[in-house]
Amino acid sequence: METPLPSLSALRAFEAAARNLSVTLAARELNVTPGAVSLQVRELETALAVKLFERRPRQLVLTDEGNAYFATLRRAFRMIREATEDLAARNRPPVLTISCTPTFAAQWLVPRLDDFEKNMPGIDVRLNASNRLTDFDRDAVDVAIRHGFGQYPGLASERLLDDELVPVLSPALMRSRPLIEPADLRNHVLLHDVQRQDWRLWLDAVGASDVQSTRGPVFINSNGAIEAARAGDGVALVRLSLVARELREGALVAPFACGVATNLAYYLVYPAPALDRTAVAGFRRWILDQVRKS
C-alpha cells in the first residue's frame, strides 16, 4: 500500500521556507501570510511525525531530517517546473530573435518582415536593435546581421549586402541647389553618421579633395542622417542598400552615378547548430532570397 502524500500546499510552504530559511520571505514568495506558512509547516511535521526545523529567535535552522527532505523536494519541484515549462513551450509559437543595427532594422529589415511572416506564419519574430556585439548565449539571440569584415570566430558568416557609399538628398533641395559635380558639395551641408571619415573617403575617390569633409552635424547612426536628408537639411553619405526604397519611391535622389565601395558589408551571422531550428533555417533562406531580389 502506497504511503499517502502530504498536501501540495504544505510541501510548497516547507520548500519555500527551507530555501529562504525565513518564514517571512517564504510567505512573500507564496503571496500568503507568515502565519499561514508556519501553520502549513507544522501540519506537515505532524503528518510526517518528524521535526523539520529548529526554531530559534529570529532564525530558522533545518534539522538533519529536514535538510535531507528539502534536498529531495527541491529536485522534485525543479522537475515539476521544467516539465511545466516544456509543456507550455509546445503550445507557444516558435520564437526567432534577430539582432541587427538600428539602421539596418529600420531601413532594410523591418519593411520586409511582413513578407517573411507571410512565408513562415506562426513565428514570433523579436528584433534586438543594437550596435553592441552579440553574445548569442547571453543575449538569447538566434541570428545576427552585422556590418563588418565578415570575420566572426566560431560562427557561420554569410555575406548579404555589399557596402557602396552614395550621397543622397531630397528632390526639393536638389531643385533649389543643384548638384552638377562633386565640387558643388561645398555649397551644401554635409550630414554624417558616426563614420565621419566616410565623406573624406568619398570626396578623395571622386577627385573633390578641396571640399571640406568634416563640416556638418553628426548623427549617432545612419537613420538620423537619412531622415535629415529627407527633410532637406543637407546631403547624407549613406550605404546604397539602406536607401534603395527611398530612391525608388523618389523620397531621395542620388545626384552622382559614382558610388565608392568599401571593404565592409552586411553579414548574416549565427552559430552553425542554430540551423537545426526550423525558424532559423527558414529565416536564412528568406533573407538570402530577399538579397538576391534587391
Phi, psi and chi 1 to 4 in degrees:
 res  aa     phi    psi   chi1   chi2   chi3   chi4
   1 MET       -  130.2 -178.8  176.5  177.8      -
   2 GLU   -73.0  144.3  -68.3 -175.4   -6.6      -
   3 THR   -72.0  128.7  -57.4      -      -      -
   4 PRO   -63.9  141.6   20.8  -31.3      -      -
   5 LEU   -81.1  146.3  -68.3  174.4      -      -
   6 PRO   -66.2  167.1  -16.1   28.3      -      -
   7 SER   -65.3  145.9   75.8      -      -      -
   8 LEU   -63.6  -35.5 -179.2   58.1      -      -
   9 SER   -62.1  -41.4  -63.2      -      -      -
  10 ALA   -66.4  -40.8      -      -      -      -
  11 LEU   -64.1  -41.3  -67.4  175.1      -      -
  12 ARG   -63.9  -41.0  -72.1 -177.6   66.1 -149.0
  13 ALA   -63.7  -44.9      -      -      -      -
  14 PHE   -64.4  -44.9  166.9   67.2      -      -
  15 GLU   -61.4  -43.6 -168.0  -87.9  -18.6      -
  16 ALA   -66.9  -41.8      -      -      -      -
  17 ALA   -66.1  -40.1      -      -      -      -
  18 ALA   -68.8  -39.1      -      -      -      -
  19 ARG   -68.0  -38.6  178.0  162.8   33.4   82.4
  20 ASN   -90.7  -15.1  -69.2  -73.4      -      -
  21 LEU    49.4   41.7  -70.9  177.6      -      -
  22 SER  -161.2  125.3  166.9      -      -      -
  23 VAL   -68.4  -37.4  168.8      -      -      -
  24 THR   -63.7  -47.2  -59.4      -      -      -
  25 LEU   -66.5  -36.8  -66.9  177.6      -      -
  26 ALA   -64.0  -41.7      -      -      -      -
  27 ALA   -63.1  -40.7      -      -      -      -
  28 ARG   -63.4  -41.5 -170.4  177.8  -58.2  162.9
  29 GLU   -65.6  -39.0  179.1 -178.2  -48.7      -
  30 LEU   -89.6   -2.6  -61.8  174.3      -      -
  31 ASN    59.7   44.4 -161.3   28.0      -      -
  32 VAL  -133.5 -179.9  -62.7      -      -      -
  33 THR   -84.6  154.5   65.4      -      -      -
  34 PRO   -56.7  -35.7  -26.2   35.9      -      -
  35 GLY   -62.1  -37.4      -      -      -      -
  36 ALA   -65.9  -40.3      -      -      -      -
  37 VAL   -63.9  -46.4  172.0      -      -      -
  38 SER   -59.7  -42.5  -64.5      -      -      -
  39 LEU   -63.6  -43.5  179.8   60.6      -      -
  40 GLN   -63.1  -41.8  -68.7  -81.8    9.2      -
  41 VAL   -66.6  -42.2  171.7      -      -      -
  42 ARG   -63.9  -40.8  -72.2 -172.8 -174.8  -79.8
  43 GLU   -63.6  -35.9  -71.4  179.5   -9.3      -
  44 LEU   -65.9  -44.4 -179.5   61.9      -      -
  45 GLU   -60.1  -40.7  -71.2  177.7  -40.8      -
  46 THR   -65.1  -43.9  -60.2      -      -      -
  47 ALA   -64.1  -36.7      -      -      -      -
  48 LEU   -88.5  -15.7  -63.5  173.9      -      -
  49 ALA    58.7   39.8      -      -      -      -
  50 VAL  -138.4  140.1  172.0      -      -      -
  51 LYS   -87.4  122.3 -170.6  174.4 -177.4 -179.8
  52 LEU   -97.6  -28.9  -60.8  171.7      -      -
  53 PHE  -127.2  146.8  -71.9  109.0      -      -
  54 GLU   -94.4  117.1  -67.4  -73.6  -10.8      -
  55 ARG   -94.9  110.2  -67.3  165.4  177.4   83.0
  56 ARG  -115.5  162.1  -57.8  173.3 -174.9  173.8
  57 PRO   -57.1  121.2  -24.6   34.0      -      -
  58 ARG    56.8   26.0  -62.4 -176.0  179.5  179.7
  59 GLN  -152.6  137.4 -170.4  177.2   16.1      -
  60 LEU  -118.9  122.3 -155.7   58.9      -      -
  61 VAL  -125.8  130.8  179.3      -      -      -
  62 LEU   -72.6  138.8  -76.2  161.2      -      -
  63 THR   -76.3  172.8   62.9      -      -      -
  64 ASP   -60.7  -41.7  -70.0  -17.4      -      -
  65 GLU   -66.8  -40.6  -67.4   85.4   -7.6      -
  66 GLY   -64.4  -39.5      -      -      -      -
  67 ASN   -65.1  -42.3 -165.3   51.5      -      -
  68 ALA   -66.9  -40.6      -      -      -      -
  69 TYR   -66.0  -40.7 -163.5   42.1      -      -
  70 PHE   -62.5  -43.2  167.9   61.0      -      -
  71 ALA   -58.7  -41.6      -      -      -      -
  72 THR   -70.8  -43.5  -58.4      -      -      -
  73 LEU   -63.0  -37.8  -83.6 -177.2      -      -
  74 ARG   -61.1  -43.7 -168.1  172.0 -168.3  177.4
  75 ARG   -63.8  -40.2  -70.2 -164.1  -61.6  -87.3
  76 ALA   -65.1  -44.1      -      -      -      -
  77 PHE   -66.5  -35.7  -85.6  105.7      -      -
  78 ARG   -64.0  -42.2 -176.8  170.8   62.4 -115.5
  79 MET   -63.4  -38.9  -68.6  173.2   65.8      -
  80 ILE   -64.2  -43.7  -68.8  170.9      -      -
  81 ARG   -62.6  -44.4  -81.3 -168.0  -67.7  -90.8
  82 GLU   -64.6  -40.9  -70.2  173.3   -6.8      -
  83 ALA   -64.2  -39.1      -      -      -      -
  84 THR   -66.7  -41.9  -57.1      -      -      -
  85 GLU   -64.0  -41.1  -70.7  170.8   -0.8      -
  86 ASP   -63.2  -42.0  -72.0  -15.3      -      -
  87 LEU   -65.8  -42.4 -176.1   60.3      -      -
  88 ALA   -65.7  -36.5      -      -      -      -
  89 ALA   -63.9  -30.8      -      -      -      -
  90 ARG   -65.3  -26.3  -65.6  176.6 -170.4  176.2
  91 ASN   -96.4   -1.5  -63.4  -41.2      -      -
  92 ARG   -96.1  148.8  -71.7 -163.6  -61.8  -96.8
  93 PRO   -66.4  147.6   23.0  -32.4      -      -
  94 PRO   -61.5  141.4   19.8  -30.0      -      -
  95 VAL  -102.6  134.8  174.1      -      -      -
  96 LEU  -121.6  112.4  176.7   67.7      -      -
  97 THR  -102.9  121.8  -58.0      -      -      -
  98 ILE  -115.2  128.7  -53.6  165.0      -      -
  99 SER  -106.1  131.5  173.7      -      -      -
 100 CYS  -157.1  168.7   62.5      -      -      -
 101 THR   -69.9  151.8   63.6      -      -      -
 102 PRO   -56.6  -38.3  -26.1   35.0      -      -
 103 THR   -65.0  -46.6  -62.7      -      -      -
 104 PHE   -63.9  -38.2 -170.6   86.6      -      -
 105 ALA   -61.1  -51.0      -      -      -      -
 106 ALA   -71.9  -40.4      -      -      -      -
 107 GLN   -89.4  -27.2  -64.6  -63.3  132.1      -
 108 TRP  -123.9  -50.6 -162.6   93.4      -      -
 109 LEU   -77.3  -52.5 -176.6   57.9      -      -
 110 VAL   -57.2  -43.3  170.6      -      -      -
 111 PRO   -62.1  -16.1  -24.9   36.1      -      -
 112 ARG  -104.5   -9.6  -68.5  170.7  167.7   81.5
 113 LEU   -63.6  -27.5  -84.9 -178.0      -      -
 114 ASP   -59.8  -36.8 -175.4   57.2      -      -
 115 ASP   -66.9  -40.2 -178.2   79.5      -      -
 116 PHE   -61.1  -44.6  173.2   71.3      -      -
 117 GLU   -65.7  -30.1  -67.9  169.6   -8.2      -
 118 LYS   -71.7  -36.3  -71.8  176.8 -178.8  175.8
 119 ASN   -76.5  -34.0  -81.2  -87.4      -      -
 120 MET  -131.2   74.0  -64.6 -162.5   68.4      -
 121 PRO   -67.0  154.9   25.5  -33.8      -      -
 122 GLY    89.1    4.1      -      -      -      -
 123 ILE  -100.7  129.8  -65.7  177.3      -      -
 124 ASP   -86.0   99.7 -176.9    4.1      -      -
 125 VAL   -85.5  128.0  177.5      -      -      -
 126 ARG  -124.7  128.8  -59.5 -179.4 -175.6  177.8
 127 LEU  -102.4  128.9  -84.3 -177.3      -      -
 128 ASN  -110.2   91.9  179.8   -7.8      -      -
 129 ALA   -88.2  107.8      -      -      -      -
 130 SER  -157.5  149.4  170.5      -      -      -
 131 ASN   -87.3   -5.7  -71.5  -45.0      -      -
 132 ARG   -73.0  144.0 -178.3  171.1   55.8   84.8
 133 LEU   -62.0  143.2  -69.9  176.8      -      -
 134 THR   -90.2  131.8  -61.1      -      -      -
 135 ASP  -102.9  106.4 -176.7  -46.5      -      -
 136 PHE   -61.0  -37.5  -74.8   87.1      -      -
 137 ASP   -75.4  -50.0  -68.2  -31.7      -      -
 138 ARG   -64.9  -40.3 -177.8 -167.1   63.7 -152.5
 139 ASP   -90.9   -0.2  -59.0  -29.6      -      -
 140 ALA    52.5   45.9      -      -      -      -
 141 VAL  -101.3  139.0  166.0      -      -      -
 142 ASP   -90.2  -48.1  -63.3  -55.2      -      -
 143 VAL  -138.7  154.1  -66.0      -      -      -
 144 ALA  -130.6  150.1      -      -      -      -
 145 ILE  -118.9  116.0  -61.3  163.5      -      -
 146 ARG  -125.8  149.8  -79.7  -67.2  173.8 -101.7
 147 HIS  -101.2  116.5 -173.9 -115.9      -      -
 148 GLY  -180.0 -149.5      -      -      -      -
 149 PHE   -98.2   -3.1  -64.4  100.7      -      -
 150 GLY    85.0    8.9      -      -      -      -
 151 GLN  -103.4  101.7  -61.6  170.3   -2.5      -
 152 TYR  -130.1   93.1  -56.6   96.7      -      -
 153 PRO   -53.9  133.9  -25.1   34.6      -      -
 154 GLY    81.0    2.3      -      -      -      -
 155 LEU  -126.7  150.5  -61.1  169.3      -      -
 156 ALA   -76.2  141.9      -      -      -      -
 157 SER  -140.7  124.9  173.0      -      -      -
 158 GLU  -126.8  129.0  -62.5 -177.1   80.2      -
 159 ARG   -69.0  130.2 -164.9 -178.9 -172.4   99.8
 160 LEU  -104.8  -62.7  -66.9  177.5      -      -
 161 LEU  -130.9  129.5  -63.0  165.6      -      -
 162 ASP   -71.4  162.8  -69.0  -31.1      -      -
 163 ASP  -114.3  102.5 -157.6   18.7      -      -
 164 GLU  -119.2  123.4 -171.1  173.6   76.4      -
 165 LEU   -87.0  130.6  -64.7  169.6      -      -
 166 VAL  -136.9  141.2  -67.2      -      -      -
 167 PRO   -76.6  139.6  -12.8   28.6      -      -
 168 VAL  -137.6  152.0  -65.2      -      -      -
 169 LEU  -153.4  170.8   70.3  163.0      -      -
 170 SER   -74.8  151.0   70.4      -      -      -
 171 PRO   -58.2  -36.9  -23.4   33.3      -      -
 172 ALA   -63.9  -43.0      -      -      -      -
 173 LEU   -68.1  -35.2 -176.5   57.9      -      -
 174 MET   -63.6  -38.1 -177.6   66.4  175.5      -
 175 ARG   -71.0  -39.7  -73.8 -167.9  -63.8  -90.3
 176 SER   -77.6  -30.6   64.2      -      -      -
 177 ARG  -139.1   79.3 -114.7 -179.3  -66.7  168.7
 178 PRO   -58.1  144.1  -21.3   33.5      -      -
 179 LEU  -106.4  103.0  -78.6  171.4      -      -
 180 ILE   -90.6  -41.6  -52.4  -57.9      -      -
 181 GLU  -139.3  159.8   55.8 -174.4   33.1      -
 182 PRO   -53.7  -32.9  -29.4   37.0      -      -
 183 ALA   -61.6  -21.7      -      -      -      -
 184 ASP   -67.2  -12.2  -65.8  -27.3      -      -
 185 LEU   -65.1  -16.0  -75.6  164.4      -      -
 186 ARG   -65.0  -18.2   64.5  169.1   63.5   92.9
 187 ASN   -95.0    8.4  -57.9  -42.8      -      -
 188 HIS  -124.6  155.9  -75.1  -95.4      -      -
 189 VAL   -77.0  129.2  174.7      -      -      -
 190 LEU   -93.2  129.1  -57.2 -174.7      -      -
 191 LEU  -102.0  130.6  -54.7  172.1      -      -
 192 HIS  -118.9  148.7  -53.6 -100.7      -      -
 193 ASP   -98.2 -165.5   62.1   12.1      -      -
 194 VAL   -63.8  -21.2  -70.9      -      -      -
 195 GLN   -83.2   67.0  -55.5  -62.3  -32.3      -
 196 ARG   -63.0  -25.4 -169.1  164.5 -173.5  155.8
 197 GLN   -73.0  -10.1   69.9  -84.5   12.5      -
 198 ASP   -61.7  -38.2  -77.0  -10.4      -      -
 199 TRP   -61.4  -41.3  -95.6  116.2      -      -
 200 ARG   -62.5  -40.9 -177.3   73.1  -83.3  150.7
 201 LEU   -60.1  -46.6  173.9   71.3      -      -
 202 TRP   -68.9  -45.0 -170.7   88.9      -      -
 203 LEU   -62.7  -41.1  -69.9  165.3      -      -
 204 ASP   -65.4  -38.3  -73.0  -14.6      -      -
 205 ALA   -66.7  -30.4      -      -      -      -
 206 VAL  -100.7    8.1  -60.8      -      -      -
 207 GLY    78.7   27.2      -      -      -      -
 208 ALA  -115.7   46.9      -      -      -      -
 209 SER   -68.0  -12.4   54.5      -      -      -
 210 ASP   -83.7   -7.2   58.1  -27.9      -      -
 211 VAL   -81.3  129.8  176.1      -      -      -
 212 GLN   -69.5  121.1 -174.2 -179.6   -9.3      -
 213 SER   -91.1  -17.2   64.2      -      -      -
 214 THR   -94.2   -7.5   56.3      -      -      -
 215 ARG   -76.5  157.1   57.1 -169.7  172.9   81.1
 216 GLY   104.5  160.5      -      -      -      -
 217 PRO   -71.7  153.1   26.7  -34.3      -      -
 218 VAL  -113.8  130.3  179.3      -      -      -
 219 PHE  -105.3  155.2  -62.6   84.4      -      -
 220 ILE   -70.8  -20.5   60.1  171.6      -      -
 221 ASN  -153.4  175.7   56.1   46.6      -      -
 222 SER   -67.7  -23.8  -63.3      -      -      -
 223 ASN   -55.2  -46.4  -77.7  -12.7      -      -
 224 GLY   -63.1  -43.0      -      -      -      -
 225 ALA   -65.0  -39.6      -      -      -      -
 226 ILE   -65.8  -45.1  -68.2  168.6      -      -
 227 GLU   -64.2  -38.3  -71.3  -54.3  -50.1      -
 228 ALA   -65.2  -38.6      -      -      -      -
 229 ALA   -64.9  -41.9      -      -      -      -
 230 ARG   -62.0  -33.0  -70.8 -175.6   57.8  153.7
 231 ALA   -79.7   -4.3      -      -      -      -
 232 GLY    84.6   20.4      -      -      -      -
 233 ASP   -85.2   -6.9  -64.0  -28.8      -      -
 234 GLY   161.0 -164.6      -      -      -      -
 235 VAL  -111.8  125.1 -176.2      -      -      -
 236 ALA  -101.8  142.6      -      -      -      -
 237 LEU  -104.4  111.0 -175.8   67.4      -      -
 238 VAL  -134.9  168.0  -65.6      -      -      -
 239 ARG   -77.2  131.8  -62.6  168.9 -172.3   91.8
 240 LEU   -55.5  -38.9 -177.9   59.3      -      -
 241 SER   -62.6  -23.5   58.0      -      -      -
 242 LEU   -85.8  -14.4  -61.3 -179.1      -      -
 243 VAL  -122.5   15.5  -68.7      -      -      -
 244 ALA   -58.6  -40.8      -      -      -      -
 245 ARG   -65.7  -46.0 -179.1 -177.1   52.3  169.9
 246 GLU   -62.1  -38.2  -76.5   82.2   -4.8      -
 247 LEU   -68.8  -40.4  -67.4  173.1      -      -
 248 ARG   -65.6  -38.2 -174.5  170.2   58.4 -110.2
 249 GLU   -87.1   -6.1  -65.2  173.9   -6.9      -
 250 GLY    84.2    9.0      -      -      -      -
 251 ALA   -72.5  -25.8      -      -      -      -
 252 LEU  -134.6  158.9  -68.4  171.1      -      -
 253 VAL  -129.0  149.0  -66.0      -      -      -
 254 ALA  -111.0  104.7      -      -      -      -
 255 PRO   -72.4  -19.0   25.7  -33.3      -      -
 256 PHE  -118.6  138.4  -53.3  115.8      -      -
 257 ALA   -73.8  -17.6      -      -      -      -
 258 CYS   -90.2  110.2   45.7      -      -      -
 259 GLY   -95.8  158.6      -      -      -      -
 260 VAL  -114.0  120.2  172.6      -      -      -
 261 ALA   -78.6  149.3      -      -      -      -
 262 THR  -124.2  174.8   73.4      -      -      -
 263 ASN   -82.0   -4.3  -67.2  -34.4      -      -
 264 LEU   -90.2  155.8  -57.7  173.9      -      -
 265 ALA  -157.3  170.5      -      -      -      -
 266 TYR   -91.6  134.0  -77.0   98.3      -      -
 267 TYR  -125.1  143.5  -72.0   85.4      -      -
 268 LEU   -88.6  123.3 -179.5   66.5      -      -
 269 VAL  -125.9  137.0 -176.0      -      -      -
 270 TYR  -165.0  154.3   52.7   88.7      -      -
 271 PRO   -68.9  133.6  -13.1   26.9      -      -
 272 ALA   -52.7  -40.0      -      -      -      -
 273 PRO   -63.8  -16.5  -23.0   34.0      -      -
 274 ALA   -62.4  -24.8      -      -      -      -
 275 LEU   -68.6  -10.2  -73.3 -177.2      -      -
 276 ASP   -69.5  -19.0  -67.1  -22.8      -      -
 277 ARG   -85.8  133.4  -67.2 -173.4   54.2 -147.9
 278 THR   -58.6  -40.9  -59.1      -      -      -
 279 ALA   -64.6  -40.5      -      -      -      -
 280 VAL   -69.8  -46.6  175.1      -      -      -
 281 ALA   -61.5  -39.3      -      -      -      -
 282 GLY   -66.5  -39.9      -      -      -      -
 283 PHE   -65.5  -40.5  178.7   76.9      -      -
 284 ARG   -60.5  -47.5  174.1 -174.6  173.4  -87.9
 285 ARG   -60.6  -43.0  -72.3 -166.7  -58.9  -88.8
 286 TRP   -64.9  -46.5  172.5   82.1      -      -
 287 ILE   -71.1  -34.0 -163.0  169.1      -      -
 288 LEU   -66.2  -36.0  -69.1  175.4      -      -
 289 ASP   -67.2  -39.8 -176.2   58.1      -      -
 290 GLN   -63.3  -38.2  -71.1  -67.3  -52.8      -
 291 VAL   -64.7  -42.5  167.7      -      -      -
 292 ARG   -62.6  -33.7  -76.3 -169.6  -69.7  -90.1
 293 LYS   -78.8  -24.0  -68.3  176.6  179.6  176.8
 294 SER   -79.9      -   63.2      -      -      -
